Amino acid sequence: MEHGGDIYTEGLLKGRELLDFSSNINPLGVPLSFKENIEKALKDVEKYPDVEYRQLKNSIKEYINFSLNYFYIEEEKISSSMEDTNIVLGNGAAEIIDLVISCFKSICIVVPSFIEYEKNAAKWNCQIIHSHLKENMEYDYKDIRQKITKVEALIIGNPNNPNGGVIDKEELKEILDYCEENHKTIIIDEAFVEFTGKRGCSFLREAQKYKCVFLIRALTKFFALPGIRMGYGLCKNENLIKSIKSKQNPWNINSFAETAAENVFKDKKYIEDSICWIEKERKFMLDELKKIPLFEKVYDSCSNFVLCKMKYEDCQKLYDRCLKEDVLIRRCSNFKELDSKFIRLAVKDRWRNERILQVLKKISKVVTT
């Protein structure tokens, strides 16, 4: 399994219920606002969706307008200038990532990062160069600035997967200006950005004025809807949006995804509750993980997952030990630039977090004595 979330192989298919810390999904679960309106989706399956998805795009525009101010504390209030022509819909963020990469002949991928970037670029015969995170897992902006001159596009996570680091906007501004002037594209994957809370981390505001910025977002992580498969891209470069759309099949968003998006984007209580949860539980997990002797380094994160480097174990052995305790973790040896010393852990609710900490402390006593 290349990604997290495989609760089937060693779990459900063997009659076992596993605690899944390999998948970074909001533990608050499916928003009630979708559950209460699921009957509408059931009725809608009897007809084709609107091929232009006008109501869905309106919902996205309303959410963008809300997000531009809600996630930015003590900053000037602004309104969104995004139009339908600036939005492309995808069967999950995965489709958007795949198709936007297909529009370029060369790309710089910041690594380690989501492994699908590399796979998609290779599939489309895209020339690939890499910019490497520093040892402390921070972006190397000087290196990115140098590499972007050699390619048509850059793809970068905000927050980045697997370490949860966010982009420093001041550091990236020179790169944004260069790309805008030289007709290059910065693809920013914001699949986890809502988990950063009210820190103003998103590039939604920058996307209003820079045509070079292409944002990728989804319902998957923050709204706990991985099975819905609903993602979207935002960009002021209408030619790039048209290029992506030209490669898509019609009706790529089903009625359940459409109904989900139309409701969860308006669910301010769920959004508030989720941000309160992540602020509290992320700090708890970071503080407690740093006390466990098993780990050489626990990297600070702004997202809902934590990257850890081990002292005494490799990721497969730790995976096997945790599996015996009915817990799944994410082995990170298949991330470019990471080796078998790295694992990633999702941040869950308190009782689940306490359970994984209990398991890790137990294992730590065994392998460190």
N, C-alpha and C positions, 0 to 999 in steps of 0.2 A: 504494500500500500504506500503510494507516494505522498499522500496527504494524511491529515488527521481524520478522525471521525469514523474509523472502521469499527463499528460496534457489532458487526455481523460475524466476522471470521472466527473470533474467539469468544464472542458473546451470544447474541441472539440465536445464531445457527446451532449453538451448543447448549441452549437453554440457560445461559448465564446472563445476568444483568450486570453490566459494567458501569462504573463511574468514569465518564469520558472527559479526561483533561487534555485530550489531544485536539479537540475541536473547540474553536473560540466563539461559541454562541452565547448570547445573552441568557443567563439562567432564569430570568423572569418569565421566559417562555413566550408563546404566541400572544400578542396583544389581544385583550378582550374586545377591542374595537373591531378586529377582524372576525373573531369568533361569532360575535353578535350579528354580523352581516353576511355570514357565509351562505345563507339561503339565497341572497341575491346572486352570488356566483353560481349556485346550483341552477337557478332559473336561466342565467345567461349562457349556460353550456348548450342550450338548445339553438343558439344562433351564433353566427360568426361575430367576433369582436369588430369594433370599428377599425378598419384597416389603418386609419390615421391616428387612432388612439388619442382623440382630442381631449376627452375628459381626463384621461390618465395624465396627459401632459399638463393640463391645467392643475391637477393635484401636485405634480412635481414642481411647477412654477410657484404655487402657493407655499410649498414646503421650503423651497429655496429662499423665498422672501422672508419666511419665518426664521430660517436658519441664519441668514445674513445678519440678524440682529440678536437672536437668542443665544448663540454660541460666542458672541463677542461682547464682553463686559466692558462698560465704560468707554465705548467707542461711538463715534458719530453714527446715528441711524441712517441706513441707506435702503433703497428699494432695488429689487432685481430688475435687470434689463434683459433677462433671458426670454427668448421667444421660442415658439414651437420649432423653428428652423435651427435652433441651437441645441436641441435635445435629440438623442438617439436612444432607443430602447433596446434592451438585450435580454436574452434568456439567461439571466444571471450576469454578474460582472464578468464571468468567464468569456461570454460571447463578445462583450465589448472589448476586453483586453485582446482577444484573438484578432478581431477585425480591425481595430485601430492600428495594431502592429503591422497588419498586412498592407497598410497604406504606405509603408516606408521601405526603402531599399537598404537602409543602414540604421542601426540603433545602438545607443549606449545603455546598458543595463547596470544599475547599481546593485552590487552583491555584497553579502548574501541578501536574497529577497525571494519573493514568491516564485517558485520554480516554474510556473506556467509561462512567465515572461520569456524565459530562455527557450522553452519547448515551442511556443508559438512562433517566435522569431526564426527558429531553425526550420519549422514547418514551411514558412513562407520564403525560405532562402534569403533571409534578411542578414546582411553583414552585421556581426555582433562584436562590439568591444565592451569592456567592463570598467566601471569605476568601483573601487573597493572601499568598504567602510574602514575607518580607522580601527585600531586595536580595541578602543573603548566603545566601538559600535556607533560612532558618530559619523555623519557624512563628511567626506573630504571635498569641500566646495572648490578648492583650488584645482583638484584633479578633475572634478566634473566640468569646470569651466574650460579646462584644456581639452577634455575628450569631446565636448559638444561641438567643437569646431570641425571634427572629423566625421560627423554623422548627421543624419536628417532629424533624428528624434532622440529623446532621453525618456526612459521610464523609471519612475521612482515612487516608493511607497510613503504614505503620510497618514497614519503611522506605518512604519516599515514592518513587514513580516519577515523574519521571526523575532526581532528584538524590541519592537514597540517604540522606536525612536521617531521623533517628528522633525520636520524640516524647519530650520531657522530661516525665517522670512527675510531678515536683513541680509543674511549670507547669500540667499538665492536671488536677491533682487538684481544684481549685476548680470547673473545668468539669464534671468527673465528678459531684461532689457536687450541683451545680446541676441537672444532667440527671436524676440519680436522684430528687431531690426534686420535679422538675417534669414527670416522665414523658416525657422526651425521650430519644432514642437516639443513641448514638455508634457509628457503624459504623467499625471499624478493620480495614483491609485489611492482613493480615500474610502475604501471598503470598511475601515475601522474608525473613521474619523470622529463619529459621534461619541465614541468612548473617551475621547480626550476631554470632553466636558466643555466648560465655558472658558477655554483658554485662547480662543480665536485662532486655532491651529489650521483650520480649513483654508483652502485657496479659493473659496467661493467668491470672495471680494475681488481677488486678483483676476479671476476668470471673467469678471464683468468688463475689464478694460484691456486685458491681454489676449489677443487672438491666438497667441502661441500656446496657451494653457488649455489642455484637455483633461477634464476631471472624470474619474470613474467612481461610481457609487453603486450601492446595492441595498436590498432589504435583508440580505442573508444574515449578517452578524448582529447588528444592533437591534433589529426588530425580530430576531430569532425565527427567520423564515427561510431556512436553506432549501426546503423542499418546494418552495414556490417558484424559485428561479426567476428573479426579477432584478435586473440591473439597468443602469442608465449612464450615458455619457453626456457631458456638458461642454460646449465649446462655441466661441464666437466665430470660429473659422467655419463658415457654412459649407465651403467646398469640401472640407474634411468630413463633416457630418454627412454630406451627400455621398461621398465616396464609400463610407461605411454602409449606409443604407442601400446602396446599389448592390451590395454583396449579401444582403439579407433576404430571406424568404418572407412573404407577407404573413400576417397573423402570427408573429413569433412570440407574442405574449398571450397567455391563456386567460380565461375569465377569472380564475381564482387569483392569479397574480395581479390582475387589474383591480379587482375588488379589494385585495389586501392593501395595495398601494394607496388607493383612494381613501382608505380609512385610517391606516396606521400613521400616515404623515400628519394627520390632524390630532393624533392622540397625545396631547400635551402631558397628561398625567403619566402615561407610560414612559415618555421621554424624561420627565422629571424624576420619576422613581428609578429609572435606569442610571441616570447620572449620579444620583445620591448613592445608589448601590456601588457603582464602580469606584467612586472616590474613596469610599470606606474600605471595600474589600481589596482593592489593589494595594493600598497602603499596608493593610494587614498582611497580605501575602508576601509583599516585598520584605517587610520587617521580619517576618517569621522565617522565610526561606534563607535570609542572610545569617541566621543563627545556626543553621544546620551544617555540621562539619563536612558533609558529603560534597559540598559545593566549593569550588575555588572562587567562582564569581557569579553573582546574581545581578543581572543588568537592570538598571532602572527602566521603567516602561511608562508610556503614556496611554497604553491601550489596555485590552482585557486579557493579556497574556504576558508571560515572563520567560525570558531566555536565561538558562542557567548553564554554567560550565562546571563539569565535575572534576573532582580531584582523583577519586579512587576507582571509579567505575567507567565502563563505556556504555553508550546509550542502549545497546541491545541487551546487555546484562541487566541494566536497571529496568528496562522495559519488561523483561521476563519476571523480574522480582516483583514489580508492581502488578503485573497481570495475575500473579498468584494471589494477590490481595484484592482482586477484582477491580483494579484501577488501570485505565489506559493513559499513557503519556505520549507525547510527540517526540519521536527520535528525529534529530536534526542533521544527521550525517549526510543526507541527500541535498542539503542546501549548499550551493556553491560557496566555497571558502570556510565552511564549517566541517569539523571532523566528528569522530565518535564520542567526543567528550561533551557534546552539547545536547540538551533537551529543551523543550518548550512546554510550559504548563499554562493552561487556561485559568482565568480567575472565575470562580463560581460563587455560589451563595455560601454563607458562613459554615453550615454543617458539612458541605462537600469540601470546602477549603480546609476545614479542620481535619477531615478524614485523610486527604492527601498528605497533609503535614504530618499526621500521625504515622502514616505508612513510610514516608521518607525518613522520619526520625528513627523509626524501627530499623530500616535498612542501613542507615548511617551508622548505627551502633554495631551492626554486624560487620560492615566492611572497613570500619576505622579502628577496630580493636583486634 
